[in-house]
Amino acid sequence: MQILITHGTLARTRVLQFNRWQLGAALAVLVVVLTLLSGTVYHFVFVKAAREGWPVVSPLMRLVVRDEFAQRDRFLRENLDAMAQKVGEVQAKMIKLEAMGERVSGIVGIKPDELKQLAPKAAAGGPFVPFAPGSGLSMEQLTGALGSLDVEADQRTDLFTLVESRLLEKRLAELMIPNSRPVEGPIGSGFGFRSDPFSGRAALHTGLDFPAESGTRIFASAGGMVVLSEFHPDYGNMVTLDHGNGLVTRYAHSSRVLVKTGDLIKRGQAIAEVGTSGRSTGAHLHFEVLLDGVPQDPAKFLAGGEAASLLAAKPARARR
């Protein structure tokens, strides 16, 4: 591209030549300049005209601004309606969780007084009205609703944490109840009166006998702590486990003891071996269960049917 420049005082004509890249750069610069110029005109002319109420420009600017505001309000309302729908769905889920929490807490034995401690401190009430699209809620109302849901979620979390704790307590209590057989095999003499094998007179047999070969492993019927591991003239080599809540198990006549006093024992852990030490006529395990020092029928614990009732009756027996 060529541009000829002539002037009356010049003796010759000047020629300016531009290639396509120079021309493109010039156009780009022109576009930038025009954009800046239009922005400046809009800010200093049209905005000023709208503020000062110029006759023609001011009504046009108000129409443009009003349309922009309407679009923005429409966009915000659509978002608020979507948020309201989500909040309503979360509210419905929280109500289901509340009902489920009350049922589960009743199952694990949480008292109503404990549930009241998790309830909101401030008084509240009124019907439940779920949020729905088109309900005309403001951002402040939605923010308040989300804050309430956050508080309720914390309360439900506390409730289920308490439920989990109670379930763990029950699980631990079950682990401490001697309801596992210490030796596999048939039961010989049961709990109750029988003819004493040495004297022939009627006498109370305070446990269960498990006939087995010498050296057969004896396993802890429940978790506990070894409180005695010694030789007794009548019981022979004896191990006594304390399971808490007044429950004690005794394993007698063993040939060898595998634990010592103070050891913590898990359910099913080998603690001794069958033998015929002490006052015994043959190889067997003599197994006892005592509650607050009173011998109980071990078969009731091994069967699992009456162990809970015996523990529940413990306070009444202690009062006698």
C-alpha positions as CSV (number, residue, x, y, z in Angstrom):
1,M,0.0,0.0,0.0
2,Q,1.3,3.5,-1.0
3,I,0.4,6.9,0.3
4,L,1.4,10.0,-1.8
5,I,1.9,13.3,0.1
6,T,2.1,16.5,-2.0
7,H,2.6,20.1,-0.9
8,G,2.7,23.3,-2.8
9,T,6.0,24.4,-1.3
10,L,7.7,21.1,-2.0
11,A,9.5,20.4,-5.2
12,R,8.6,16.8,-5.2
13,T,6.0,14.4,-3.9
14,R,6.7,12.1,-0.9
15,V,5.7,8.4,-1.1
16,L,4.9,6.3,2.1
17,Q,4.8,2.6,1.6
18,F,3.1,0.1,4.1
19,N,3.1,-3.7,4.0
20,R,0.3,-5.9,5.2
21,W,1.8,-6.4,8.7
22,Q,2.3,-2.7,9.3
23,L,-1.3,-2.1,8.1
24,G,-2.6,-4.7,10.5
25,A,-0.7,-3.2,13.4
26,A,-2.1,0.2,12.6
27,L,-5.6,-1.1,12.5
28,A,-5.2,-2.8,15.9
29,V,-3.9,0.4,17.4
30,L,-6.9,2.2,15.9
31,V,-9.3,-0.3,17.5
32,V,-7.7,0.1,20.9
33,V,-7.8,3.9,20.7
34,L,-11.5,3.9,19.7
35,T,-12.3,1.4,22.5
36,L,-10.6,3.6,25.1
37,L,-12.3,6.7,23.6
38,S,-15.7,5.1,23.7
39,G,-15.2,4.1,27.4
40,T,-14.2,7.6,28.2
41,V,-17.2,9.0,26.5
42,Y,-19.5,6.6,28.2
43,H,-18.1,7.3,31.6
44,F,-17.8,11.1,31.4
45,V,-20.8,11.8,29.2
46,F,-23.5,9.1,29.5
47,V,-23.0,8.4,33.2
48,K,-22.9,12.1,33.9
49,A,-26.0,12.6,31.8
50,A,-27.9,10.0,33.7
51,R,-26.9,11.5,37.1
52,E,-27.7,15.1,36.1
53,G,-30.9,14.2,34.1
54,W,-30.0,15.4,30.6
55,P,-33.1,15.6,28.4
56,V,-32.4,12.8,25.8
57,V,-29.5,10.8,27.1
58,S,-30.8,10.3,30.7
59,P,-34.0,8.4,29.8
60,L,-32.0,6.1,27.4
61,M,-29.4,5.3,30.1
62,R,-32.1,4.6,32.7
63,L,-33.7,2.0,30.3
64,V,-30.3,0.3,29.7
65,V,-29.5,0.2,33.4
66,R,-33.0,-1.0,34.4
67,D,-32.7,-3.9,31.9
68,E,-29.3,-4.8,33.3
69,F,-30.7,-4.7,36.9
70,A,-33.7,-6.9,35.8
71,Q,-31.4,-9.5,34.3
72,R,-29.3,-9.5,37.4
73,D,-32.3,-9.9,39.7
74,R,-33.6,-12.7,37.5
75,F,-30.3,-14.5,37.7
76,L,-30.1,-14.1,41.5
77,R,-33.7,-15.2,42.0
78,E,-33.1,-18.4,39.9
79,N,-30.0,-19.1,42.1
80,L,-32.0,-18.4,45.3
81,D,-34.8,-20.8,44.2
82,A,-32.2,-23.5,43.4
83,M,-30.7,-23.0,46.9
84,A,-34.1,-23.0,48.5
85,Q,-34.8,-26.4,46.9
86,K,-31.5,-27.8,48.1
87,V,-32.2,-26.5,51.6
88,G,-35.6,-28.1,51.6
89,E,-34.1,-31.5,50.6
90,V,-31.5,-31.2,53.4
91,Q,-34.3,-30.4,55.9
92,A,-36.2,-33.5,54.9
93,K,-33.1,-35.6,55.3
94,M,-32.4,-34.1,58.7
95,I,-35.9,-35.0,59.8
96,K,-35.4,-38.6,58.8
97,L,-32.0,-38.7,60.6
98,E,-33.7,-37.3,63.7
99,A,-36.3,-40.0,63.7
100,M,-33.7,-42.7,63.0
101,G,-31.5,-41.3,65.8
102,E,-34.4,-41.5,68.3
103,R,-35.1,-45.1,67.3
104,V,-31.4,-46.2,67.6
105,S,-30.9,-44.3,70.8
106,G,-33.9,-46.2,72.3
107,I,-32.4,-49.5,71.2
108,V,-29.0,-48.8,72.8
109,G,-30.7,-47.6,76.0
110,I,-30.0,-43.8,75.9
111,K,-32.3,-42.1,78.4
112,P,-34.6,-39.2,77.3
113,D,-32.7,-36.9,79.7
114,E,-29.5,-37.5,77.8
115,L,-31.3,-36.6,74.6
116,K,-32.6,-33.4,76.1
117,Q,-29.0,-32.3,76.7
118,L,-28.4,-32.5,73.0
119,A,-31.5,-30.4,72.2
120,P,-31.2,-26.6,71.4
121,K,-31.1,-24.4,74.5
122,A,-33.4,-21.7,73.1
123,A,-37.1,-22.3,72.8
124,A,-38.3,-23.1,69.3
125,G,-41.5,-24.4,67.6
126,G,-43.9,-24.1,64.8
127,P,-44.8,-26.2,61.9
128,F,-42.2,-27.5,59.5
129,V,-42.5,-25.6,56.2
130,P,-39.9,-26.8,53.7
131,F,-38.3,-24.3,51.3
132,A,-39.4,-24.6,47.7
133,P,-38.7,-22.8,44.4
134,G,-40.7,-19.6,44.0
135,S,-41.2,-19.1,47.7
136,G,-39.8,-15.6,47.6
137,L,-37.1,-16.2,50.2
138,S,-34.3,-13.7,50.7
139,M,-30.6,-14.4,51.0
140,E,-30.8,-13.6,54.7
141,Q,-33.5,-16.2,55.2
142,L,-31.6,-18.8,53.4
143,T,-28.5,-18.0,55.3
144,G,-30.4,-18.3,58.6
145,A,-31.9,-21.7,57.4
146,L,-28.4,-23.0,56.5
147,G,-27.1,-21.9,59.9
148,S,-29.9,-23.8,61.6
149,L,-29.2,-26.9,59.5
150,D,-25.6,-26.6,60.5
151,V,-26.5,-26.6,64.2
152,E,-28.9,-29.5,63.7
153,A,-26.2,-31.5,61.9
154,D,-23.8,-30.9,64.8
155,Q,-26.5,-32.2,67.2
156,R,-27.2,-35.3,65.1
157,T,-23.4,-35.9,65.0
158,D,-23.3,-35.7,68.8
159,L,-26.2,-38.1,69.1
160,F,-24.7,-40.7,66.8
161,T,-21.3,-40.3,68.6
162,L,-23.1,-41.1,71.9
163,V,-24.9,-44.0,70.3
164,E,-21.6,-45.3,69.0
165,S,-20.1,-45.0,72.5
166,R,-23.0,-46.9,74.1
167,L,-22.7,-49.6,71.4
168,L,-19.0,-49.9,72.2
169,E,-19.7,-50.1,75.9
170,K,-22.2,-53.0,75.2
171,R,-19.6,-54.7,73.0
172,L,-17.0,-54.4,75.7
173,A,-19.4,-55.7,78.3
174,E,-20.2,-58.7,76.1
175,L,-16.5,-59.4,75.7
176,M,-16.2,-59.5,79.5
177,I,-19.1,-62.0,80.0
178,P,-17.7,-65.6,80.3
179,N,-19.8,-67.3,77.6
180,S,-17.1,-69.1,75.6
181,R,-16.4,-72.7,76.3
182,P,-12.9,-73.0,77.9
183,V,-12.4,-76.6,76.5
184,E,-14.2,-78.2,73.6
185,G,-15.8,-81.5,74.4
186,P,-18.6,-83.0,76.6
187,I,-19.4,-81.8,80.1
188,G,-18.9,-84.3,82.9
189,S,-20.3,-83.3,86.3
190,G,-22.6,-80.3,86.3
191,F,-23.3,-77.5,88.8
192,G,-25.2,-78.6,91.9
193,F,-25.3,-81.3,94.5
194,R,-23.6,-84.6,93.8
195,S,-21.9,-87.5,95.6
196,D,-18.4,-86.4,96.5
197,P,-15.9,-88.8,94.7
198,F,-13.7,-89.0,97.7
199,S,-16.0,-89.1,100.7
200,G,-19.2,-90.4,99.0
201,R,-21.3,-87.8,100.8
202,A,-23.6,-85.3,99.1
203,A,-21.8,-82.0,98.4
204,L,-22.2,-78.9,96.3
205,H,-20.3,-79.0,93.0
206,T,-19.6,-75.3,92.3
207,G,-18.7,-75.6,88.7
208,L,-18.6,-77.6,85.5
209,D,-16.1,-80.4,84.7
210,F,-14.7,-80.8,81.2
211,P,-13.0,-84.2,80.9
212,A,-10.0,-84.0,78.5
213,E,-6.6,-85.5,77.9
214,S,-3.7,-84.0,79.9
215,G,-2.1,-81.2,78.0
216,T,-5.2,-80.1,76.2
217,R,-5.2,-76.3,76.0
218,I,-7.6,-74.3,78.3
219,F,-8.9,-71.0,76.8
220,A,-10.2,-67.9,78.6
221,S,-14.0,-67.8,78.6
222,A,-13.9,-64.0,78.4
223,G,-11.5,-61.1,78.5
224,G,-10.1,-60.1,81.9
225,M,-7.1,-59.9,84.2
226,V,-5.3,-62.7,86.0
227,V,-5.8,-62.1,89.7
228,L,-4.5,-65.5,90.8
229,S,-2.1,-68.0,89.3
230,E,-1.0,-70.4,92.0
231,F,-1.2,-73.9,93.4
232,H,-4.2,-74.6,95.7
233,P,-4.5,-77.8,97.8
234,D,-8.0,-78.5,96.5
235,Y,-7.9,-76.8,93.0
236,G,-4.3,-77.7,92.2
237,N,-2.7,-75.5,89.6
238,M,-5.4,-72.8,89.3
239,V,-5.9,-69.6,87.3
240,T,-8.5,-67.0,88.4
241,L,-9.6,-64.2,86.0
242,D,-11.4,-61.0,87.0
243,H,-13.8,-59.8,84.3
244,G,-15.1,-56.7,86.1
245,N,-18.6,-56.0,87.5
246,G,-18.0,-58.7,90.2
247,L,-17.6,-61.5,87.6
248,V,-14.7,-64.0,88.2
249,T,-13.9,-67.3,86.5
250,R,-11.7,-70.0,87.9
251,Y,-9.8,-72.7,86.0
252,A,-8.6,-75.6,88.2
253,H,-6.6,-78.9,88.2
254,S,-4.4,-77.9,85.3
255,S,-1.1,-79.5,84.6
256,R,0.6,-76.3,83.5
257,V,-0.2,-72.6,83.8
258,L,0.6,-70.4,80.9
259,V,0.0,-67.0,82.4
260,K,1.0,-65.0,85.5
261,T,-0.8,-62.7,88.0
262,G,-1.4,-59.3,86.5
263,D,-1.6,-60.4,82.8
264,L,-4.4,-59.0,80.7
265,I,-6.1,-61.8,78.9
266,K,-8.3,-61.8,75.7
267,R,-11.2,-64.0,75.1
268,G,-10.0,-67.3,73.6
269,Q,-6.4,-66.9,74.8
270,A,-4.7,-70.1,76.0
271,I,-4.1,-69.7,79.8
272,A,-3.4,-73.3,81.0
273,E,-3.4,-77.0,80.1
274,V,-5.7,-79.7,81.4
275,G,-4.3,-81.9,84.1
276,T,-5.3,-83.7,87.3
277,S,-3.5,-81.6,90.0
278,G,-5.0,-81.0,93.4
279,R,-8.1,-82.9,94.7
280,S,-8.9,-84.7,91.4
281,T,-9.5,-88.3,90.3
282,G,-8.6,-87.8,86.6
283,A,-7.6,-85.4,83.9
284,H,-10.2,-82.7,83.5
285,L,-10.9,-78.9,83.8
286,H,-12.9,-77.7,86.7
287,F,-14.5,-74.4,85.5
288,E,-16.3,-72.0,87.9
289,V,-18.1,-68.7,87.5
290,L,-18.5,-66.4,90.6
291,L,-20.6,-63.2,90.8
292,D,-19.7,-61.1,93.8
293,G,-18.0,-64.2,95.3
294,V,-21.2,-66.3,95.0
295,P,-20.8,-69.4,92.7
296,Q,-23.1,-69.4,89.7
297,D,-24.0,-72.2,87.2
298,P,-21.5,-71.7,84.4
299,A,-23.9,-73.4,82.0
300,K,-26.2,-70.4,82.2
301,F,-23.3,-68.2,81.0
302,L,-22.1,-70.6,78.3
303,A,-25.7,-70.8,77.0
304,G,-26.0,-67.0,77.1
305,G,-29.6,-67.1,78.1
306,E,-29.6,-66.1,81.7
307,A,-26.3,-64.3,82.1
308,A,-27.9,-60.9,81.5
309,S,-30.6,-61.5,84.0
310,L,-28.0,-62.5,86.6
311,L,-26.1,-59.3,86.1
312,A,-29.3,-57.3,86.2
313,A,-30.2,-58.9,89.5
314,K,-26.8,-58.1,91.0
315,P,-27.9,-54.8,92.8
316,A,-30.8,-56.6,94.5
317,R,-28.6,-59.4,95.7
318,A,-26.1,-56.9,97.1
319,R,-28.8,-55.3,99.2
320,R,-29.7,-58.5,100.9
